[in-house]
Structures are given as structure tokens and as C-alpha cells.
């Protein structure tokens, strides 16, 4: 599956590399860090895509000395080049092959794309004190019943592993992480809908999530999980 990120196939299907979602994702990350009263001198993002999340965070976190984004896709890396500053740098490398250590490493919507994600997570744990994961929760009752949503995220955005909140947290624990905090994020109810099907589900998702977030995620889907771990 890695070839689609290096041969241009992923860019062809996702020409913005999801850059439009970066301000919202950065806000979720900032919320997690604020509520745990953390500050960092060095921050790294693995699979940084266009680099827009790191750019947003570098503006928010003036106290942080350095931001470094790792990306294996030449096409995504080319989108990062005009965002380089004295505090924000990018590397066309696999972090697992590098001898580096950071205060915090982030993997935002990443390990669902990785074929051997258990090995990836075990090795990534050695690269920073704190780790932050944003994990799409693709498995829901409506997604399994319809079938097409899972095929869509596989073919359109390259997800080859699918999680619920429980299996996502269990995966991190199984690979040696201690979870410090987590919460749901709701792109499907907080941002503009891209399809009529998503628009149709927006209000039921919002209403059910306000009364029972766990049930909303299990039944209707459309949410992700943000996890802070060590």
C-alpha cells in the first residue's frame, strides 16, 4: 500500500492532501495539550502530508522551539516546501530509520494506512516522550450494514485497518503505550459536509452524540479519537 503515497496515486485522488481540515485538526490537538497543561520544545509529526497542521501549531505554540514534519511521499513533501520557517522544517524520510527523539510525536490519521501497524507503533514509541494519535473510527453499525463506507475509505483515502474506540485503545496498549487522555472528535458534525449522505446523517449524529457519544459512534460513525499517550 505504501506505493500509492509515492507514485502519485494518492495525490490524484486527494489533490489537497486534506489541507482544508488542518485548522480544525490543529484546534483539536491544541485542546488536548491545553487540558493536560503540557508544553514542548520539540514537536514532530509523522506522515505530515502538506504540513499545514504543523504550520497551524507553530503559530499557536510560540513557546515551542522546533517543529519537524516527516513524510514519505514526494508529492506531499513538495506541498510543504513553501511553509518552511526558522522553527518549522520538513524531511522526506521515514522517521523509523532516523536516530531522533522529540518531546512529542504526532501521528494524525496515519497508522490505519500502515500495513504492519503493530511494528510501526512499537518503533514510534521510542521516538518521543509524549505521543499524540488521531484515529478515524471507521467501524460503526451503519458502515458495516451498508458496506460501501468501508470500501470508500479504503479506495479513496487508503485506510486498510478499521477501528472502534475500544480496539484503537487496545491496540495502543498492546504495543506498549500508556494512555493518558482521549476524547472523540467530530468532523462530520463540526465541518461542512462533502456529500449529501453525510449531510443527511449530520443532524442525527449531532443529536445522538449530545446525549450518548459512545452510542453515536458505534451506531452512526463519523467520528475519530484523539489520544494522548506515553
N, CA and C atoms as a LAMMPS dump frame, in Angstrom:
ITEM: TIMESTEP
0
ITEM: NUMBER OF ATOMS
690
ITEM: BOX BOUNDS ff ff ff
-5.0000000000000000e+02 5.0000000000000000e+02
-5.0000000000000000e+02 5.0000000000000000e+02
-5.0000000000000000e+02 5.0000000000000000e+02
ITEM: ATOMS id mol type element x y z
1 1 1 N 0.816 -1.207 0
2 1 2 C 0 0 0
3 1 3 C 0.856 1.265 0
4 2 1 N 2.088 1.201 0.475
5 2 2 C 2.923 2.388 0.572
6 2 3 C 3.143 3.049 -0.78
7 3 1 N 3.144 2.277 -1.873
8 3 2 C 3.426 2.822 -3.195
9 3 3 C 2.453 3.915 -3.607
10 4 1 N 1.206 3.86 -3.166
11 4 2 C 0.237 4.872 -3.579
12 4 3 C 0.615 6.253 -3.061
13 5 1 N 1.394 6.313 -1.987
14 5 2 C 1.828 7.601 -1.442
15 5 3 C 3.097 8.101 -2.131
16 6 1 N 3.742 7.231 -2.865
17 6 2 C 4.995 7.603 -3.51
18 6 3 C 4.912 7.696 -5.029
19 7 1 N 3.894 7.061 -5.625
20 7 2 C 3.812 7.07 -7.088
21 7 3 C 2.829 8.096 -7.632
22 8 1 N 2.239 8.906 -6.738
23 8 2 C 1.32 9.946 -7.177
24 8 3 C -0.142 9.552 -7.153
25 9 1 N -0.453 8.285 -6.879
26 9 2 C -1.846 7.82 -6.891
27 9 3 C -2.681 8.497 -5.811
28 10 1 N -2.102 8.625 -4.62
29 10 2 C -2.858 9.237 -3.521
30 10 3 C -3.143 10.702 -3.822
31 11 1 N -2.161 11.411 -4.351
32 11 2 C -2.349 12.815 -4.699
33 11 3 C -3.435 12.97 -5.754
34 12 1 N -3.489 12.057 -6.709
35 12 2 C -4.507 12.122 -7.755
36 12 3 C -5.918 12.023 -7.171
37 13 1 N -6.083 11.189 -6.145
38 13 2 C -7.391 11.031 -5.506
39 13 3 C -7.674 12.106 -4.476
40 14 1 N -6.607 12.699 -3.923
41 14 2 C -6.746 13.689 -2.851
42 14 3 C -5.819 14.872 -3.133
43 15 1 N -6.145 15.707 -4.126
44 15 2 C -5.225 16.744 -4.592
45 15 3 C -4.87 17.797 -3.558
46 16 1 N -5.717 18.002 -2.548
47 16 2 C -5.387 18.978 -1.489
48 16 3 C -4.653 18.332 -0.323
49 17 1 N -4.551 17.002 -0.352
50 17 2 C -3.975 16.22 0.758
51 17 3 C -4.668 16.597 2.076
52 18 1 N -5.977 16.884 1.996
53 18 2 C -6.817 17.183 3.174
54 18 3 C -6.368 18.44 3.915
55 19 1 N -5.702 19.335 3.227
56 19 2 C -5.203 20.554 3.863
57 19 3 C -6.324 21.396 4.456
58 20 1 N -7.505 21.334 3.86
59 20 2 C -8.624 22.15 4.337
60 20 3 C -9.065 21.77 5.749
61 21 1 N -8.754 20.551 6.186
62 21 2 C -9.132 20.107 7.537
63 21 3 C -8.084 20.471 8.592
64 22 1 N -6.943 20.971 8.169
65 22 2 C -5.822 21.19 9.088
66 22 3 C -6.138 22.173 10.224
67 23 1 N -6.773 23.322 9.972
68 23 2 C -7.068 24.225 11.1
69 23 3 C -7.934 23.568 12.164
70 24 1 N -8.923 22.782 11.725
71 24 2 C -9.784 22.084 12.681
72 24 3 C -8.991 21.038 13.463
73 25 1 N -8.152 20.268 12.778
74 25 2 C -7.352 19.254 13.465
75 25 3 C -6.376 19.9 14.442
76 26 1 N -5.757 20.984 14.037
77 26 2 C -4.83 21.684 14.93
78 26 3 C -5.553 22.185 16.176
79 27 1 N -6.786 22.642 16.021
80 27 2 C -7.567 23.097 17.171
81 27 3 C -7.858 21.956 18.138
82 28 1 N -8.145 20.761 17.603
83 28 2 C -8.375 19.593 18.469
84 28 3 C -7.096 19.23 19.233
85 29 1 N -5.976 19.254 18.536
86 29 2 C -4.687 18.96 19.173
87 29 3 C -4.397 19.969 20.274
88 30 1 N -4.622 21.244 19.98
89 30 2 C -4.372 22.291 20.961
90 30 3 C -5.26 22.109 22.194
91 31 1 N -6.503 21.697 21.972
92 31 2 C -7.416 21.433 23.091
93 31 3 C -6.872 20.325 23.997
94 32 1 N -6.381 19.246 23.384
95 32 2 C -5.819 18.146 24.164
96 32 3 C -4.607 18.59 24.972
97 33 1 N -3.717 19.342 24.35
98 33 2 C -2.498 19.771 25.042
99 33 3 C -2.828 20.757 26.155
100 34 1 N -3.762 21.667 25.912
101 34 2 C -4.16 22.643 26.928
102 34 3 C -4.78 21.966 28.142
103 35 1 N -5.638 20.997 27.901
104 35 2 C -6.33 20.394 29.043
105 35 3 C -5.423 19.475 29.858
106 36 1 N -4.265 19.127 29.304
107 36 2 C -3.279 18.363 30.063
108 36 3 C -2.099 19.222 30.511
109 37 1 N -2.184 20.536 30.278
110 37 2 C -1.209 21.517 30.774
111 37 3 C 0.22 21.171 30.354
112 38 1 N 0.378 20.852 29.061
113 38 2 C 1.685 20.463 28.555
114 38 3 C 2.279 21.554 27.669
115 39 1 N 3.6 21.624 27.686
116 39 2 C 4.337 22.484 26.764
117 39 3 C 5.551 21.708 26.274
118 40 1 N 5.949 21.994 25.035
119 40 2 C 7.03 21.241 24.409
120 40 3 C 8.037 22.181 23.774
121 41 1 N 9.286 21.727 23.725
122 41 2 C 10.312 22.436 22.974
123 41 3 C 10.468 21.866 21.574
124 42 1 N 10.18 20.578 21.408
125 42 2 C 10.326 19.953 20.088
126 42 3 C 9.114 19.085 19.789
127 43 1 N 8.544 19.298 18.61
128 43 2 C 7.347 18.572 18.177
129 43 3 C 7.601 18.001 16.789
130 44 1 N 7.22 16.756 16.611
131 44 2 C 7.382 16.077 15.327
132 44 3 C 6.043 15.516 14.88
133 45 1 N 5.789 15.576 13.58
134 45 2 C 4.605 14.913 13.025
135 45 3 C 5.04 13.899 11.978
136 46 1 N 4.577 12.668 12.139
137 46 2 C 4.869 11.587 11.2
138 46 3 C 3.736 11.506 10.185
139 47 1 N 4.084 11.449 8.901
140 47 2 C 3.049 11.479 7.875
141 47 3 C 2.373 12.833 7.856
142 48 1 N 3.182 13.887 7.753
143 48 2 C 2.672 15.253 7.928
144 48 3 C 1.899 15.769 6.723
145 49 1 N 1.881 15.013 5.617
146 49 2 C 1.115 15.448 4.462
147 49 3 C 1.606 16.774 3.914
148 50 1 N 0.702 17.723 3.773
149 50 2 C 1.051 19.032 3.218
150 50 3 C 1.76 19.932 4.225
151 51 1 N 1.817 19.494 5.491
152 51 2 C 2.482 20.282 6.529
153 51 3 C 1.624 21.355 7.157
154 52 1 N 0.366 21.408 6.787
155 52 2 C -0.488 22.501 7.248
156 52 3 C -0.811 22.416 8.734
157 53 1 N -0.95 21.193 9.284
158 53 2 C -1.219 21.072 10.722
159 53 3 C -0.05 21.634 11.52
160 54 1 N 1.164 21.25 11.141
161 54 2 C 2.341 21.777 11.843
162 54 3 C 2.443 23.291 11.684
163 55 1 N 2.11 23.783 10.515
164 55 2 C 2.14 25.237 10.308
165 55 3 C 1.178 25.922 11.274
166 56 1 N -0.042 25.397 11.39
167 56 2 C -1.032 25.971 12.306
168 56 3 C -0.535 25.918 13.753
169 57 1 N 0.031 24.779 14.15
170 57 2 C 0.501 24.643 15.532
171 57 3 C 1.698 25.545 15.807
172 58 1 N 2.552 25.743 14.812
173 58 2 C 3.711 26.615 15.014
174 58 3 C 3.277 28.052 15.271
175 59 1 N 2.131 28.432 14.743
176 59 2 C 1.582 29.77 15.018
177 59 3 C 0.952 29.808 16.401
178 60 1 N 0.235 28.746 16.765
179 60 2 C -0.427 28.689 18.077
180 60 3 C 0.575 28.597 19.233
181 61 1 N 1.636 27.804 19.028
182 61 2 C 2.561 27.495 20.117
183 61 3 C 3.868 28.279 19.933
184 62 1 N 3.843 29.519 20.28
185 62 2 C 5.039 30.354 20.118
186 62 3 C 6.159 29.938 21.069
187 63 1 N 5.805 29.193 22.133
188 63 2 C 6.804 28.762 23.113
189 63 3 C 7.607 27.55 22.62
190 64 1 N 7.145 26.89 21.565
191 64 2 C 7.822 25.694 21.073
192 64 3 C 8.932 26.08 20.105
193 65 1 N 10.132 25.536 20.349
194 65 2 C 11.312 25.947 19.584
195 65 3 C 11.355 25.367 18.18
196 66 1 N 10.949 24.088 18.044
197 66 2 C 11.119 23.456 16.734
198 66 3 C 9.979 22.501 16.408
199 67 1 N 9.609 22.514 15.123
200 67 2 C 8.602 21.617 14.572
201 67 3 C 9.232 20.932 13.362
202 68 1 N 9.107 19.61 13.317
203 68 2 C 9.67 18.857 12.203
204 68 3 C 8.633 17.874 11.676
205 69 1 N 8.368 17.939 10.39
206 69 2 C 7.426 17.022 9.76
207 69 3 C 8.139 15.991 8.925
208 70 1 N 7.808 14.721 9.133
209 70 2 C 8.346 13.624 8.319
210 70 3 C 7.273 13.172 7.332
211 71 1 N 7.69 12.935 6.093
212 71 2 C 6.761 12.497 5.056
213 71 3 C 7.502 11.594 4.084
214 72 1 N 6.842 10.496 3.662
215 72 2 C 7.476 9.579 2.705
216 72 3 C 7.031 9.847 1.273
217 73 1 N 6.015 10.687 1.095
218 73 2 C 5.505 10.976 -0.247
219 73 3 C 6.211 12.192 -0.841
220 74 1 N 6.873 12.044 -1.983
221 74 2 C 7.493 13.204 -2.629
222 74 3 C 6.466 14.263 -3.005
223 75 1 N 5.257 13.832 -3.38
224 75 2 C 4.228 14.784 -3.769
225 75 3 C 3.771 15.625 -2.57
226 76 1 N 3.563 14.97 -1.431
227 76 2 C 3.179 15.719 -0.229
228 76 3 C 4.321 16.614 0.234
229 77 1 N 5.525 16.087 0.174
230 77 2 C 6.698 16.87 0.6
231 77 3 C 6.826 18.159 -0.217
232 78 1 N 6.481 18.095 -1.499
233 78 2 C 6.571 19.295 -2.335
234 78 3 C 5.576 20.359 -1.887
235 79 1 N 4.47 19.935 -1.256
236 79 2 C 3.482 20.882 -0.747
237 79 3 C 3.964 21.579 0.53
238 80 1 N 4.95 20.985 1.185
239 80 2 C 5.459 21.536 2.444
240 80 3 C 6.493 22.645 2.24
241 81 1 N 7.127 22.662 1.083
242 81 2 C 8.333 23.468 0.907
243 81 3 C 8.125 24.958 1.153
244 82 1 N 6.954 25.48 0.79
245 82 2 C 6.735 26.915 0.966
246 82 3 C 6.305 27.273 2.385
247 83 1 N 6.294 26.275 3.286
248 83 2 C 5.897 26.52 4.672
249 83 3 C 7.079 26.506 5.633
250 84 1 N 8.275 26.286 5.117
251 84 2 C 9.472 26.212 5.952
252 84 3 C 9.754 27.574 6.584
253 85 1 N 10.064 27.544 7.887
254 85 2 C 10.494 28.742 8.608
255 85 3 C 11.688 28.358 9.473
256 86 1 N 12.157 29.296 10.27
257 86 2 C 13.284 29.005 11.162
258 86 3 C 12.901 27.98 12.23
259 87 1 N 11.594 27.857 12.526
260 87 2 C 11.122 26.922 13.547
261 87 3 C 10.432 25.701 12.951
262 88 1 N 10.121 25.73 11.668
263 88 2 C 9.334 24.668 11.026
264 88 3 C 10.094 24.099 9.84
265 89 1 N 10.424 22.808 9.933
266 89 2 C 11.202 22.138 8.894
267 89 3 C 10.503 20.832 8.499
268 90 1 N 10.886 20.31 7.334
269 90 2 C 10.291 19.067 6.834
270 90 3 C 11.378 18.151 6.298
271 91 1 N 11.106 16.837 6.382
272 91 2 C 12.092 15.848 5.943
273 91 3 C 11.41 14.757 5.135
274 92 1 N 11.95 14.477 3.955
275 92 2 C 11.437 13.392 3.111
276 92 3 C 12.143 12.102 3.527
277 93 1 N 11.768 11.604 4.693
278 93 2 C 12.403 10.434 5.278
279 93 3 C 11.379 9.638 6.075
280 94 1 N 11.722 8.395 6.363
281 94 2 C 10.953 7.553 7.275
282 94 3 C 11.546 7.746 8.663
283 95 1 N 10.769 8.265 9.592
284 95 2 C 11.286 8.551 10.932
285 95 3 C 11.827 7.298 11.612
286 96 1 N 11.286 6.14 11.264
287 96 2 C 11.724 4.905 11.916
288 96 3 C 13.162 4.549 11.548
289 97 1 N 13.676 5.156 10.482
290 97 2 C 15.063 4.934 10.081
291 97 3 C 16.004 5.994 10.636
292 98 1 N 15.463 6.932 11.415
293 98 2 C 16.242 8.052 11.929
294 98 3 C 16.513 7.887 13.422
295 99 1 N 17.698 8.325 13.849
296 99 2 C 18.061 8.316 15.274
297 99 3 C 17.703 9.672 15.865
298 100 1 N 16.442 9.823 16.256
299 100 2 C 15.934 11.111 16.734
300 100 3 C 15.056 10.897 17.965
301 101 1 N 14.864 11.978 18.72
302 101 2 C 13.986 11.927 19.891
303 101 3 C 13.397 13.318 20.101
304 102 1 N 12.079 13.366 20.357
305 102 2 C 11.355 14.627 20.485
306 102 3 C 10.576 14.657 21.797
307 103 1 N 10.147 15.859 22.169
308 103 2 C 9.249 15.964 23.32
309 103 3 C 7.908 15.315 23.004
310 104 1 N 7.411 15.549 21.772
311 104 2 C 6.148 14.931 21.367
312 104 3 C 6.197 14.557 19.894
313 105 1 N 5.665 13.379 19.578
314 105 2 C 5.494 12.953 18.195
315 105 3 C 4.002 12.756 17.941
316 106 1 N 3.543 13.217 16.792
317 106 2 C 2.139 13.098 16.435
318 106 3 C 1.98 12.202 15.209
319 107 1 N 0.944 11.389 15.222
320 107 2 C 0.55 10.598 14.046
321 107 3 C -0.936 10.866 13.846
322 108 1 N -1.234 11.818 12.978
323 108 2 C -2.604 12.288 12.793
324 108 3 C -3.212 11.595 11.576
325 109 1 N -4.11 10.642 11.828
326 109 2 C -4.728 9.847 10.766
327 109 3 C -3.656 9.116 9.963
328 110 1 N -2.847 8.335 10.643
329 110 2 C -1.7 7.695 9.992
330 110 3 C -1.732 6.175 10.07
331 111 1 N -1.799 5.586 11.257
332 111 2 C -1.476 4.158 11.322
333 111 3 C -2.55 3.243 10.74
334 112 1 N -3.735 3.796 10.433
335 112 2 C -4.713 2.996 9.701
336 112 3 C -4.277 2.752 8.254
337 113 1 N -3.246 3.494 7.801
338 113 2 C -2.693 3.327 6.448
339 113 3 C -1.52 2.342 6.407
340 114 1 N -0.97 1.994 7.567
341 114 2 C 0.296 1.267 7.625
342 114 3 C 0.049 -0.24 7.68
343 115 1 N 0.661 -0.965 6.759
344 115 2 C 0.41 -2.404 6.659
345 115 3 C 0.74 -3.128 7.965
346 116 1 N 1.949 -2.95 8.481
347 116 2 C 2.345 -3.574 9.753
348 116 3 C 2.271 -2.507 10.842
349 117 1 N 1.046 -2.174 11.24
350 117 2 C 0.899 -1.051 12.162
351 117 3 C 1.34 -1.385 13.589
352 118 1 N 1.357 -2.646 13.974
353 118 2 C 1.863 -3.002 15.302
354 118 3 C 3.361 -2.686 15.393
355 119 1 N 4.111 -3.091 14.391
356 119 2 C 5.549 -2.802 14.378
357 119 3 C 5.805 -1.299 14.29
358 120 1 N 5.022 -0.614 13.472
359 120 2 C 5.133 0.837 13.351
360 120 3 C 4.948 1.507 14.709
361 121 1 N 3.911 1.117 15.433
362 121 2 C 3.626 1.738 16.727
363 121 3 C 4.71 1.429 17.762
364 122 1 N 5.197 0.199 17.775
365 122 2 C 6.249 -0.152 18.732
366 122 3 C 7.515 0.674 18.486
367 123 1 N 7.883 0.869 17.219
368 123 2 C 9.077 1.641 16.912
369 123 3 C 8.866 3.136 17.145
370 124 1 N 7.668 3.616 16.833
371 124 2 C 7.388 5.043 17.016
372 124 3 C 7.44 5.436 18.487
373 125 1 N 7.075 4.511 19.366
374 125 2 C 7.084 4.788 20.806
375 125 3 C 8.454 5.243 21.303
376 126 1 N 9.517 4.828 20.625
377 126 2 C 10.883 5.137 21.045
378 126 3 C 11.34 6.52 20.607
379 127 1 N 10.493 7.233 19.846
380 127 2 C 10.925 8.485 19.226
381 127 3 C 10.545 9.74 19.998
382 128 1 N 9.789 9.61 21.093
383 128 2 C 9.377 10.805 21.831
384 128 3 C 8.887 10.426 23.22
385 129 1 N 8.833 11.434 24.096
386 129 2 C 8.285 11.222 25.432
387 129 3 C 6.769 11.096 25.366
388 130 1 N 6.115 12.057 24.719
389 130 2 C 4.667 12.043 24.574
390 130 3 C 4.306 11.702 23.127
391 131 1 N 3.163 11.013 22.967
392 131 2 C 2.685 10.656 21.633
393 131 3 C 1.226 11.071 21.512
394 132 1 N 0.878 11.603 20.353
395 132 2 C -0.49 12.03 20.107
396 132 3 C -0.992 11.374 18.826
397 133 1 N -2.133 10.698 18.928
398 133 2 C -2.711 9.99 17.789
399 133 3 C -4.114 10.507 17.501
400 134 1 N -4.416 10.689 16.226
401 134 2 C -5.789 10.933 15.797
402 134 3 C -6.17 9.737 14.935
403 135 1 N -7.205 9.013 15.368
404 135 2 C -7.534 7.718 14.773
405 135 3 C -8.971 7.723 14.265
406 136 1 N -9.187 7.599 12.962
407 136 2 C -10.558 7.502 12.448
408 136 3 C -11.249 6.245 12.972
409 137 1 N -12.489 6.422 13.406
410 137 2 C -13.268 5.276 13.897
411 137 3 C -14.228 4.851 12.789
412 138 1 N -13.68 4.132 11.821
413 138 2 C -14.441 3.766 10.626
414 138 3 C -15.5 2.708 10.889
415 139 1 N -15.316 1.892 11.926
416 139 2 C -16.265 0.805 12.191
417 139 3 C -17.472 1.316 12.981
418 140 1 N -18.627 1.22 12.384
419 140 2 C -19.896 1.552 13.04
420 140 3 C -20.959 0.621 12.489
421 141 1 N -22.095 0.559 13.149
422 141 2 C -23.169 -0.329 12.691
423 141 3 C -23.618 0.028 11.286
424 142 1 N -23.819 1.323 11.025
425 142 2 C -24.311 1.704 9.7
426 142 3 C -23.262 1.472 8.622
427 143 1 N -21.979 1.636 8.96
428 143 2 C -20.922 1.394 7.97
429 143 3 C -20.826 -0.083 7.609
430 144 1 N -20.951 -0.947 8.621
431 144 2 C -20.882 -2.39 8.369
432 144 3 C -22.114 -2.865 7.61
433 145 1 N -23.29 -2.361 7.974
434 145 2 C -24.521 -2.773 7.298
435 145 3 C -24.528 -2.335 5.834
436 146 1 N -24.074 -1.122 5.572
437 146 2 C -24.074 -0.608 4.201
438 146 3 C -22.898 -1.159 3.392
439 147 1 N -21.761 -1.359 4.048
440 147 2 C -20.598 -1.903 3.357
441 147 3 C -19.815 -0.877 2.568
442 148 1 N -20.499 -0.037 1.816
443 148 2 C -19.815 0.922 0.944
444 148 3 C -18.947 1.947 1.678
445 149 1 N -19.304 2.416 2.891
446 149 2 C -18.421 3.378 3.553
447 149 3 C -17.02 2.839 3.807
448 150 1 N -16.918 1.557 4.156
449 150 2 C -15.598 0.975 4.4
450 150 3 C -14.812 0.835 3.108
451 151 1 N -15.49 0.464 2.037
452 151 2 C -14.814 0.386 0.743
453 151 3 C -14.38 1.766 0.266
454 152 1 N -15.19 2.778 0.564
455 152 2 C -14.858 4.146 0.152
456 152 3 C -13.568 4.62 0.814
457 153 1 N -13.467 4.459 2.142
458 153 2 C -12.266 4.949 2.815
459 153 3 C -11.047 4.11 2.438
460 154 1 N -11.278 2.871 2.037
461 154 2 C -10.161 2.043 1.565
462 154 3 C -9.655 2.531 0.212
463 155 1 N -10.577 2.775 -0.701
464 155 2 C -10.195 3.132 -2.066
465 155 3 C -9.841 4.615 -2.208
466 156 1 N -10.547 5.495 -1.495
467 156 2 C -10.357 6.929 -1.65
468 156 3 C -9.2 7.456 -0.809
469 157 1 N -9.134 7.04 0.459
470 157 2 C -8.124 7.627 1.35
471 157 3 C -7.147 6.609 1.92
472 158 1 N -7.197 5.362 1.457
473 158 2 C -6.148 4.401 1.774
474 158 3 C -6.19 3.754 3.141
475 159 1 N -7.363 3.741 3.787
476 159 2 C -7.453 3.062 5.078
477 159 3 C -7.491 1.55 4.846
478 160 1 N -6.565 0.836 5.473
479 160 2 C -6.555 -0.626 5.33
480 160 3 C -6.796 -1.337 6.664
481 161 1 N -6.969 -0.535 7.744
482 161 2 C -7.354 -1.072 9.05
483 161 3 C -8.484 -0.196 9.585
484 162 1 N -9.414 -0.808 10.318
485 162 2 C -10.62 -0.105 10.74
486 162 3 C -10.82 -0.318 12.237
487 163 1 N -11.186 0.773 12.937
488 163 2 C -11.191 0.735 14.393
489 163 3 C -12.499 1.253 14.984
490 164 1 N -12.782 0.763 16.197
491 164 2 C -13.709 1.394 17.127
492 164 3 C -12.854 2.05 18.211
493 165 1 N -13.489 2.798 19.091
494 165 2 C -12.729 3.391 20.199
495 165 3 C -12.025 2.306 20.998
496 166 1 N -12.738 1.23 21.268
497 166 2 C -12.196 0.18 22.122
498 166 3 C -11.007 -0.524 21.469
499 167 1 N -11.112 -0.843 20.179
500 167 2 C -9.996 -1.544 19.533
501 167 3 C -8.812 -0.603 19.297
502 168 1 N -9.075 0.689 19.086
503 168 2 C -7.977 1.65 18.93
504 168 3 C -7.174 1.751 20.219
505 169 1 N -7.861 1.888 21.344
506 169 2 C -7.166 1.988 22.634
507 169 3 C -6.46 0.678 22.973
508 170 1 N -7.095 -0.456 22.676
509 170 2 C -6.469 -1.752 22.943
510 170 3 C -5.206 -1.927 22.107
511 171 1 N -5.224 -1.446 20.867
512 171 2 C -4.042 -1.531 20.001
513 171 3 C -2.875 -0.761 20.6
514 172 1 N -3.141 0.433 21.097
515 172 2 C -2.069 1.222 21.708
516 172 3 C -1.536 0.535 22.971
517 173 1 N -2.423 0.001 23.776
518 173 2 C -1.985 -0.705 24.987
519 173 3 C -1.189 -1.958 24.642
520 174 1 N -1.626 -2.676 23.608
521 174 2 C -0.929 -3.898 23.188
522 174 3 C 0.476 -3.613 22.668
523 175 1 N 0.705 -2.413 22.17
524 175 2 C 2.022 -2.055 21.622
525 175 3 C 2.856 -1.247 22.614
526 176 1 N 2.443 -1.245 23.88
527 176 2 C 3.292 -0.711 24.929
528 176 3 C 3.004 0.692 25.404
529 177 1 N 1.939 1.314 24.924
530 177 2 C 1.627 2.688 25.308
531 177 3 C 0.777 2.725 26.573
532 178 1 N 0.945 3.805 27.325
533 178 2 C 0.045 4.117 28.426
534 178 3 C -0.783 5.322 28.012
535 179 1 N -2.083 5.149 27.945
536 179 2 C -2.971 6.226 27.52
537 179 3 C -3.214 7.18 28.683
538 180 1 N -2.958 8.464 28.446
539 180 2 C -3.154 9.489 29.469
540 180 3 C -4.508 10.176 29.357
541 181 1 N -4.973 10.339 28.131
542 181 2 C -6.222 11.065 27.912
543 181 3 C -6.724 10.742 26.501
544 182 1 N -8.023 10.84 26.321
545 182 2 C -8.583 10.676 24.978
546 182 3 C -9.946 11.32 24.921
547 183 1 N -10.344 11.747 23.735
548 183 2 C -11.698 12.232 23.515
549 183 3 C -12.059 12.092 22.038
550 184 1 N -13.374 12.052 21.784
551 184 2 C -13.86 11.981 20.415
552 184 3 C -13.696 13.324 19.721
553 185 1 N -13.461 13.28 18.417
554 185 2 C -13.558 14.476 17.588
555 185 3 C -14.62 14.217 16.526
556 186 1 N -15.344 15.279 16.159
557 186 2 C -16.495 15.09 15.284
558 186 3 C -16.46 15.934 14.029
559 187 1 N -15.556 15.574 13.13
560 187 2 C -15.505 16.307 11.866
561 187 3 C -16.857 16.291 11.16
562 188 1 N -17.557 15.169 11.223
563 188 2 C -18.822 15.001 10.488
564 188 3 C -19.92 15.928 10.992
565 189 1 N -19.805 16.419 12.228
566 189 2 C -20.838 17.309 12.76
567 189 3 C -20.333 18.734 12.95
568 190 1 N -19.035 18.937 12.82
569 190 2 C -18.48 20.266 13.066
570 190 3 C -18.039 20.992 11.801
571 191 1 N -17.746 20.264 10.731
572 191 2 C -17.296 20.879 9.493
573 191 3 C -18.328 20.696 8.387
574 192 1 N -18.173 21.445 7.325
575 192 2 C -19.09 21.357 6.19
576 192 3 C -19.069 19.95 5.599
577 193 1 N -20.227 19.437 5.276
578 193 2 C -20.354 18.085 4.733
579 193 3 C -19.997 18.073 3.252
580 194 1 N -19.294 17.023 2.831
581 194 2 C -18.842 16.928 1.45
582 194 3 C -19.795 16.146 0.552
583 195 1 N -20.718 15.395 1.125
584 195 2 C -21.645 14.608 0.314
585 195 3 C -23.045 14.703 0.905
586 196 1 N -24.045 14.41 0.087
587 196 2 C -25.416 14.5 0.574
588 196 3 C -25.695 13.454 1.649
589 197 1 N -25.014 12.309 1.58
590 197 2 C -25.211 11.282 2.595
591 197 3 C -24.697 11.752 3.955
592 198 1 N -23.553 12.428 3.941
593 198 2 C -23.015 12.968 5.19
594 198 3 C -23.921 14.064 5.725
595 199 1 N -24.448 14.893 4.84
596 199 2 C -25.367 15.953 5.27
597 199 3 C -26.63 15.355 5.868
598 200 1 N -27.102 14.258 5.29
599 200 2 C -28.31 13.601 5.786
600 200 3 C -28.117 13.072 7.201
601 201 1 N -26.921 12.577 7.495
602 201 2 C -26.639 12 8.815
603 201 3 C -26.187 13.029 9.845
604 202 1 N -25.946 14.244 9.407
605 202 2 C -25.346 15.236 10.307
606 202 3 C -26.21 15.513 11.535
607 203 1 N -27.489 15.786 11.343
608 203 2 C -28.349 16.102 12.478
609 203 3 C -28.572 14.9 13.388
610 204 1 N -28.879 13.691 12.854
611 204 2 C -28.988 12.533 13.765
612 204 3 C -27.703 12.283 14.549
613 205 1 N -26.561 12.431 13.901
614 205 2 C -25.292 12.26 14.609
615 205 3 C -25.148 13.278 15.732
616 206 1 N -25.464 14.518 15.422
617 206 2 C -25.304 15.586 16.409
618 206 3 C -26.224 15.373 17.6
619 207 1 N -27.47 15.018 17.34
620 207 2 C -28.435 14.809 18.424
621 207 3 C -28.055 13.621 19.297
622 208 1 N -27.692 12.508 18.66
623 208 2 C -27.336 11.321 19.43
624 208 3 C -26.024 11.529 20.18
625 209 1 N -25.06 12.22 19.543
626 209 2 C -23.778 12.457 20.2
627 209 3 C -23.946 13.322 21.449
628 210 1 N -24.88 14.271 21.404
629 210 2 C -25.09 15.156 22.561
630 210 3 C -25.638 14.404 23.768
631 211 1 N -26.327 13.284 23.516
632 211 2 C -26.901 12.531 24.634
633 211 3 C -26.074 11.304 25.012
634 212 1 N -25.436 10.669 24.01
635 212 2 C -24.637 9.473 24.291
636 212 3 C -23.548 9.329 23.226
637 213 1 N -22.376 9.913 23.452
638 213 2 C -21.31 9.881 22.442
639 213 3 C -20.897 8.471 22.021
640 214 1 N -20.799 7.549 22.974
641 214 2 C -20.38 6.186 22.632
642 214 3 C -21.357 5.518 21.678
643 215 1 N -22.644 5.65 21.957
644 215 2 C -23.66 5.041 21.098
645 215 3 C -23.664 5.698 19.719
646 216 1 N -23.5 7.019 19.687
647 216 2 C -23.462 7.727 18.4
648 216 3 C -22.336 7.198 17.522
649 217 1 N -21.169 6.993 18.121
650 217 2 C -20.021 6.493 17.362
651 217 3 C -20.233 5.061 16.906
652 218 1 N -20.799 4.237 17.764
653 218 2 C -20.99 2.826 17.417
654 218 3 C -22.085 2.629 16.375
655 219 1 N -23.148 3.433 16.454
656 219 2 C -24.263 3.255 15.536
657 219 3 C -24.075 3.981 14.211
658 220 1 N -23.736 5.273 14.282
659 220 2 C -23.754 6.111 13.087
660 220 3 C -22.371 6.444 12.539
661 221 1 N -21.33 6.328 13.373
662 221 2 C -19.985 6.634 12.89
663 221 3 C -19.811 8.108 12.57
664 222 1 N -18.704 8.412 11.886
665 222 2 C -18.426 9.795 11.525
666 222 3 C -17.536 10.512 12.512
667 223 1 N -16.911 9.766 13.43
668 223 2 C -16.079 10.378 14.47
669 223 3 C -14.685 9.757 14.463
670 224 1 N -13.781 10.453 15.135
671 224 2 C -12.41 9.96 15.317
672 224 3 C -12.068 10.044 16.795
673 225 1 N -10.914 9.512 17.152
674 225 2 C -10.472 9.507 18.538
675 225 3 C -9.104 10.173 18.618
676 226 1 N -8.996 11.176 19.475
677 226 2 C -7.713 11.823 19.735
678 226 3 C -7.155 11.262 21.038
679 227 1 N -5.923 10.765 20.999
680 227 2 C -5.354 10.052 22.142
681 227 3 C -3.984 10.636 22.486
682 228 1 N -3.799 10.959 23.758
683 228 2 C -2.505 11.351 24.29
684 228 3 C -1.935 10.179 25.077
685 229 1 N -0.698 9.806 24.808
686 229 2 C -0.106 8.624 25.441
687 229 3 C 1.37 8.854 25.703
688 230 1 N 1.948 7.955 26.503
689 230 2 C 3.391 7.927 26.71
690 230 3 C 3.864 6.497 26.446
